[in-house]
Amino acid sequence: MLGIRRAFALSLALPLLASAARASGFATEQEGVKAMGLAGAYTALAVDDPSALYYNVGGLALLDNQILTAGASAYSLQRSQYQGRPPGIGAGTTGQQEVVRDLYPHAYLALPFGTRAKIGVGVDSPFGFETDWSNPTTFPGRAISLTSQLRTYDLTTGFSWKVSPRLGIGLAAIYRSSDLANTRNIQLPDPVTGLPRDVASINAGTDFEGGFGWNVGILNRLTRTFSWGLSYRSPIDVTYQGSARLNQIATGNAQLDQLVSASLPLGTDLPIASEIRFPATAALGIAVGHKEGFQASFDLGWAQWSRFQGVGVAFLTKPSLSYVLQGTYDDAYSYRLGARYTLEGGSQFRFGAALEKTPQPDGSLSPFFVDADRTTVAAGYGLDWLDIALQWQRYDNRFTFTNPDGLNGLYRNEAWLLAVSITKFNR
């Protein structure tokens, strides 16, 4: 059996983008490897892994004794393309992102508290993304966003009570730490041609800032073959503070370069502020066992993305430089179906599929972050100490002809995820 030290050494996943909540957007559905093998259909099954602290804290009390799990998921955006369409600045142009690879770690510990309760502690990364558009001198959206990154890390502490051998309820407190970064170009009209020219770049970044929230859950195993669960995670607001630096881009036009140098605060750190209103999420799940060893599960998820009022960068001492990166979102739903088969020795095969509706309206599409309705196909395998999951995500082609920045056109995305975790049981 693996020791605690080895379990904490996060399993290495192949460096295979970031983006899913209970209903798409820029949240990550990568908080537990068992759940990932089921495409996230885990709300009614979260009784055998301490990632219940995230998926359904009510199931935490139904776990056996002390359990520690640690792992990571690797997310790789294999294809992200833009094809410009009229009207607007993107007409007749194309763009493509670099292959973006991110690693999302997680770790959870469940400890007995008396004979009927569990205390859980966990660290995960529930929201995040990274974009990096190729050919920064020709990409048509370079004056909107060239690169961007959002990182979040949640520290969750929960308490779960076993009301009866088949019923658990739980409550947890969440502290979220997050930072935000973005680069873009500034354009001015050429005095000779009247066409826009890149005259400066903006490199903006914030410090890690925090916000508080909570989650609550209930899981009820009515019989050996049927269970249901309900989970709710509160919204969290994070206000960011940081700095931005402007660097001049030589145009070769001495008159224009001199004007830029005289009018822009180049080469100095300027204070900035931003805010993200992260959504509340909820999930209702049921699980049914058809025969010994087989279980099927279904989750209906909801995310209150309508409270997200967009995100921008505000220059505190130079308001004329402030800009908007993303528009407002709508509430969205997700539908997840999973199945697992447990062999006589205890190992499990897992399969799943999910449909996540995007909360991003056409008018909010932006190279800062592009989302679309998403289909996920998943498979996983687990032993008592090791779990592996693989997911393929296909995004619907996304058209917009109402972009407020005039960057209309078609977006295509496709991604793979690989996740591994190691678990230690103290029975």
MOKA-V309885 format. One line per field, one symbol per residue. phi: phi as a letter, one per 40 degrees, with the letter a starting at -180 (. if undefined). A space follows every 10 residues. Layout:
phi = ???
This chain:
phi = .ccccccccd ccbccc.bia bcafgbbbcb cacdcccbfg cbccbcbbac cddccacccc ccccfcbbba aabbbbccaa bbbcbcchcc dgbbaacccc bbbbcaabbb bcbgbbbbbb bababcbiaa baccfccbdc cccbabbaab bbbbbbbbbb bccadbbbba aabbbbbaba aababbbbcc cccgccbcba bbbbabccbb abaaaaabbb ccbcbaaaab bbbccbbbbb baabbbbcbc bgbccccccc ccbbccgbcb cbaaabbccc baabbbbbbc adgbabbbbb bbbcccccbg aabbccbadc ccabcaccbb cabbbbbbab bbccchcbbb aaaabbcccc cdcbcacdab badbbbbbaa aabcbbbbab bbbbccdbba bbcccgccib bbaaabbbba abbbbbc
